[in-house]
Amino acid sequence: MLDRKLKIVADENIAYAVHFFAALGELVLLPGRSICRADVQDADILLVRSVTAVNGALLEGTAVRFVGSCTIGTDHIDLQWLQEKNVYFAYAPGCNAQAVVEYVLSALRALEVDFSESRIGIVGCGNVGSRLLRNLHERGADVVGYDPFLEGSNLPLVDFEAILACDVICLHTPLTKTGAYPTFHLFDQAVINRLKSNTVLLNAGRGAVIDNIALLTRIENHNDLSVVLDVWENEPAINGDLLVHVAIGTPHIAGYSAEGKLRGTEMVYEALCDVLGFNHTVAPVVLGGDVVPYRIFVDDAALREQYPIDGPLAFDRLRKHYKPRRECVVP
């Protein structure tokens, strides 16, 4: 990419960033939410997670020629702008899919959902949703999916109306505002009001797929839904009243497994090496920690305890200092 030493600016919360990227050039670690144009003015490479908006406002006039996001989503990235400016982009689709599946299974177990007696609908059947669908099917669950982009697949897909009639609805879509099937506020007041009583509604995709104010209105008026939210509108400044009313609330950590974080960083590292023409020579990472089934109420309790005191600071603190759990086959 360059003859001189590379400058790499990276979100300080990227797992194993020093291990993978320090040998490639000058590595500068910064808080992801506060990265600004001045920080990347003379940087060649920008590495982020999901909290940094990467667009022309950030990168216009800078030296950045490679952007990597060590996450599964791209809604924080202006892909069109990067393409127009010939900036390389890489991300890590599917890196934490297993972790999110284990999160969902833990939540459904905690709510005592009987897989043999419930119809489960999955909205969004990409890397995460399709894996969850297959896992639930193998457990004997009556499970269907909705994904208009997968017509003709061999998955048991139904229309959106059929999903709304399910006993359990799990959301695993990207956040989009344009195109034929935008997902922003897909679950708006009208849709939320149509959910039958005792529906379990779980969102581990993107917060704004659900209109959080509309959801709070339904809960406050009827209190007949069991809601699990790992993602929220306006993170880290989430709706504190909604947190009080949900059955389970966590600080956007569904995919925070040690394996998932490692895969995300490794996938972007390999893409960068390919662009630079370098060999993938980094030493293997040895993961520690106990391999035990995930217990979701620990994270729920931490958010409920700390958010009323420190608000958005608590949300980000819980994420920053989260001890990644090991992936484990859920019984």
LONULO-795018 format. One line per field, with one value per residue (C-alpha): x, y, z; residue in one letter. Coordinates in Angstrom, 3 decimals. Each point is the difference from the previous one (the first is absolute). Layout:
REM residues N
X (X	...)
Y (Y	...)
Z (Z	...)
res (a	...)
REM end
This chain:
REM residues 331
X (0.000	2.840	3.775	0.088	-1.055	-3.764	-2.061	-2.942	-2.732	-2.163	-2.859	1.586	-2.693	0.995	1.052	3.627	0.671	3.592	0.621	-1.158	0.791	2.924	2.610	-1.537	0.733	-0.597	-3.123	-2.052	-2.831	-2.882	-3.545	-2.259	-2.778	2.356	2.117	-0.061	1.534	3.000	0.817	0.121	1.352	3.326	-1.113	0.179	-2.257	-3.085	-1.250	-3.344	-2.780	-3.676	0.046	1.997	-1.879	2.292	-0.958	1.137	-0.340	2.655	2.300	-0.197	3.468	1.770	2.614	-2.147	-0.058	-1.169	-2.904	-0.604	-2.935	0.549	-3.755	-2.758	-1.989	0.549	-2.777	2.635	1.992	-0.733	0.878	-0.890	2.355	2.855	-0.563	-0.110	3.286	1.668	0.481	0.352	-2.527	-0.115	-2.192	-0.758	-3.396	-0.965	2.936	-2.188	-3.033	0.456	0.236	-3.286	-1.688	1.141	-1.291	-3.441	-0.152	0.981	-2.723	-2.688	1.037	-0.081	-3.554	-0.927	-1.067	-1.100	1.422	-2.463	-3.017	1.039	0.274	3.156	0.404	3.370	0.149	3.201	1.601	3.570	3.022	-1.608	-3.654	0.607	2.294	-2.590	-2.727	1.971	0.923	-3.607	-1.176	2.517	-1.481	-3.441	-1.401	-2.688	2.057	-0.457	1.788	-0.765	2.551	-1.209	3.556	0.185	-2.893	0.685	2.204	-0.558	-0.780	-3.579	-0.933	-3.400	-1.390	0.107	-3.627	0.766	2.943	-2.229	-2.161	2.929	0.362	3.651	1.449	3.795	1.434	3.368	-0.068	2.433	-1.209	-1.009	-2.018	-0.164	-0.695	-2.997	-0.048	1.321	0.291	0.057	-3.045	-1.179	-1.719	-1.819	-3.058	-2.388	1.990	0.670	-3.688	-0.794	2.168	-2.143	0.070	2.865	2.212	3.724	1.738	3.804	2.317	3.687	0.454	-0.204	-1.778	-1.958	-1.705	-2.466	-1.533	0.952	-2.547	-2.759	1.113	-0.041	-3.491	-1.287	1.637	-1.224	-3.546	-0.335	3.062	-0.650	3.287	3.233	2.749	3.712	2.199	3.726	-0.091	-1.746	-0.771	2.410	2.696	1.631	-2.786	-2.683	-3.535	0.214	-3.765	0.092	2.856	-2.195	-2.796	1.833	0.320	3.723	2.229	3.694	2.528	0.525	2.186	-1.832	2.917	2.721	1.629	3.754	-0.122	-2.231	2.224	3.072	-1.617	-1.065	3.481	1.638	-2.280	0.812	3.719	0.066	-1.854	2.488	2.964	-1.450	-0.273	3.539	1.431	1.236	0.048	-2.389	2.795	-1.525	0.387	-3.100	-2.066	-0.606	-3.393	-0.439	-3.048	-2.417	-2.175	-3.380	-3.567	-0.817	-2.237	-1.778	-1.350	3.501	0.168	-3.626	0.647	3.113	-1.829	-2.975	2.291	2.374	-2.054	-2.279	3.143	2.334	-2.257	1.816	3.367	-1.107	-1.165	3.368	1.944	-1.727	0.910	3.577	0.800	-2.062	1.852	-0.627	-1.694	1.106	-2.280	-1.595	-2.548	-3.218	-1.762)
Y (0.000	2.413	0.011	1.821	-1.379	-0.391	1.864	-1.960	1.582	-2.550	-0.138	-0.886	-2.625	-2.148	-3.294	-0.985	3.152	0.267	-3.705	0.176	3.508	1.455	-1.620	1.528	3.610	2.718	-1.040	2.700	-1.189	2.407	-0.140	-1.004	2.492	2.983	-0.708	3.167	1.290	1.475	-3.458	-1.580	2.942	-1.713	-3.592	-2.587	-2.558	0.381	-2.939	0.305	-1.887	0.944	3.308	2.114	1.567	-0.302	2.408	3.026	2.245	-2.095	-0.901	2.726	1.443	-2.635	-2.534	-3.022	-2.601	-3.065	-0.267	-3.172	-0.641	-2.941	-0.578	-1.712	3.104	2.902	2.459	2.299	0.042	2.157	-2.706	2.103	2.789	-2.454	-1.546	3.382	0.999	-3.368	-0.745	-3.710	-1.385	-3.249	-1.288	-3.258	-1.444	-3.004	0.308	-0.081	-1.882	-2.905	2.355	1.678	-3.373	-0.969	3.334	-0.639	-3.558	1.197	2.663	-2.426	-2.503	2.752	0.891	-3.687	-0.148	-3.522	-0.675	-2.846	2.212	3.286	1.181	2.072	2.562	1.421	3.307	0.171	-3.292	0.988	-1.364	0.263	-0.609	-3.052	-1.544	0.611	-1.480	-3.184	-0.312	0.339	-2.424	-2.575	0.427	-0.893	3.532	1.117	2.810	2.116	2.990	3.200	1.452	1.457	-0.078	-3.795	-1.049	-3.398	-1.175	-3.327	1.677	-0.212	3.578	1.630	3.484	2.792	-0.533	-3.566	1.192	2.364	-2.961	-1.874	-0.538	1.069	2.561	0.457	2.918	-0.389	2.515	2.708	3.585	1.505	3.079	-0.375	-2.710	-2.247	-1.321	2.604	-1.226	3.330	-0.114	-3.165	-0.621	3.308	0.778	-1.637	-3.229	-0.121	0.476	-3.056	-2.356	-2.424	-0.059	-1.962	0.334	-0.216	2.733	-0.191	2.414	-0.840	1.649	3.792	2.201	2.218	-2.939	0.417	3.393	0.039	2.664	-1.978	-3.132	1.803	1.292	-3.534	-1.330	2.848	-0.284	-3.778	-1.616	-3.192	-0.507	-1.635	2.123	-0.758	2.844	-0.168	2.881	3.324	3.222	2.859	-2.116	0.687	2.380	-2.666	0.460	-0.569	-0.458	-2.748	-1.718	-0.155	-1.735	-2.563	-3.590	-0.063	2.926	-0.128	2.572	-1.165	-2.953	-2.920	-0.613	0.626	-3.403	-0.373	-2.046	2.539	2.936	-1.916	-0.978	3.578	1.417	-2.888	0.362	3.714	-0.653	-2.583	2.355	2.788	-2.321	-0.972	3.665	0.720	-3.155	-1.242	-3.569	-0.954	-0.627	0.984	-2.515	-1.940	1.438	-2.283	0.635	-0.426	-0.230	-2.753	-1.541	-0.019	0.730	3.700	1.354	3.087	1.334	1.006	2.574	1.015	0.682	2.069	2.298	0.462	0.812	2.392	1.821	1.897	1.364	0.846	-0.141	-0.180	-0.175	-3.232	-1.473	0.648	-1.017	-3.379	-0.582	1.225	-2.076	-3.019	-3.238	-1.919	-3.296	-3.213	-1.561	-3.176	-2.508	0.923	-2.974)
Z (0.000	0.896	0.182	3.326	3.355	0.231	2.568	1.362	2.115	1.795	2.476	3.327	0.578	-2.968	1.535	-0.524	-2.047	1.206	-0.602	-3.615	-1.213	1.992	-2.234	-3.141	0.897	2.587	1.913	1.755	2.244	0.690	1.443	-2.870	0.719	-0.053	-3.090	-2.113	-3.206	1.774	1.379	-3.451	-2.025	-0.686	0.592	-2.751	1.671	2.197	2.048	1.790	1.683	-0.195	1.903	-2.471	-2.913	-3.014	-2.776	-1.940	3.022	1.737	-2.884	-2.658	-0.529	2.106	-1.032	0.901	-2.768	1.935	2.445	1.969	2.311	2.350	0.232	-1.954	-0.988	-2.385	0.899	1.565	-3.240	-3.058	-2.488	-3.030	1.060	0.573	-3.409	-1.735	1.670	-0.719	3.682	0.737	2.457	1.944	2.799	1.792	-0.954	2.112	2.391	3.119	-1.316	2.404	2.973	-0.931	-0.417	3.488	1.339	-1.509	1.314	3.463	-0.084	-1.116	2.671	2.636	-1.056	0.111	-3.633	-0.876	-3.450	-0.551	0.682	-1.627	-3.571	-0.416	-2.757	-1.045	-1.865	-2.017	-1.010	-0.747	1.846	3.437	-0.812	-2.164	2.607	2.703	-2.184	-0.620	3.685	1.134	-2.673	1.215	3.490	-1.283	-0.069	-2.431	-1.539	-3.126	-1.465	-1.868	-2.408	-3.310	-1.345	0.242	-2.210	-1.502	2.866	1.713	3.325	1.331	-0.867	0.500	-0.569	2.551	1.003	1.043	2.090	1.973	1.004	1.555	3.741	-0.067	-2.420	-0.282	-1.963	-1.714	-2.836	-1.031	0.320	-3.348	-0.897	-3.781	-2.536	-0.519	3.570	2.466	3.574	1.867	2.317	-1.720	3.306	0.287	2.117	-2.450	-0.163	3.737	0.747	-2.135	2.050	1.947	3.783	1.566	-3.064	0.716	-2.024	-0.134	-1.776	-0.339	-3.394	-0.169	2.524	-2.372	-1.717	2.886	0.729	3.681	0.941	-1.694	1.821	3.342	-0.743	-0.612	3.155	2.193	-1.341	0.034	1.617	-1.966	-1.874	1.137	-1.524	-0.248	-1.260	-0.534	-2.475	0.513	-1.784	0.701	1.647	2.389	1.103	0.170	1.297	3.750	0.335	-2.613	1.849	3.106	-1.908	-2.134	1.201	-0.832	-0.964	-0.860	-1.319	-3.606	0.940	-1.634	-2.344	2.569	0.098	0.110	-3.190	-1.745	0.858	-1.116	-3.304	-0.677	0.459	-1.830	-3.044	-0.363	0.590	-2.790	-2.356	0.760	-0.558	-3.378	-0.992	1.198	-1.545	3.385	1.248	2.822	2.500	3.359	2.820	1.087	2.853	2.960	1.551	3.738	2.194	0.861	-2.695	1.740	-1.161	-0.125	2.773	-1.260	3.290	1.137	-2.801	0.540	3.683	-0.721	-2.422	2.335	2.898	-1.731	-2.657	2.440	1.682	-2.887	-3.064	-3.366	1.758	1.642	-3.310	-1.644	3.102	0.136	-3.630	0.292	3.068	-0.978	0.533	-3.217	0.714	-1.680	-2.570	1.269	-1.244	1.820	1.607)
res (m	l	d	r	k	l	k	i	v	a	d	e	n	i	a	y	a	v	h	f	f	a	a	l	g	e	l	v	l	l	p	g	r	s	i	c	r	a	d	v	q	d	a	d	i	l	l	v	r	s	v	t	a	v	n	g	a	l	l	e	g	t	a	v	r	f	v	g	s	c	t	i	g	t	d	h	i	d	l	q	w	l	q	e	k	n	v	y	f	a	y	a	p	g	c	n	a	q	a	v	v	e	y	v	l	s	a	l	r	a	l	e	v	d	f	s	e	s	r	i	g	i	v	g	c	g	n	v	g	s	r	l	l	r	n	l	h	e	r	g	a	d	v	v	g	y	d	p	f	l	e	g	s	n	l	p	l	v	d	f	e	a	i	l	a	c	d	v	i	c	l	h	t	p	l	t	k	t	g	a	y	p	t	f	h	l	f	d	q	a	v	i	n	r	l	k	s	n	t	v	l	l	n	a	g	r	g	a	v	i	d	n	i	a	l	l	t	r	i	e	n	h	n	d	l	s	v	v	l	d	v	w	e	n	e	p	a	i	n	g	d	l	l	v	h	v	a	i	g	t	p	h	i	a	g	y	s	a	e	g	k	l	r	g	t	e	m	v	y	e	a	l	c	d	v	l	g	f	n	h	t	v	a	p	v	v	l	g	g	d	v	v	p	y	r	i	f	v	d	d	a	a	l	r	e	q	y	p	i	d	g	p	l	a	f	d	r	l	r	k	h	y	k	p	r	r	e	c	v	v	p)
REM end
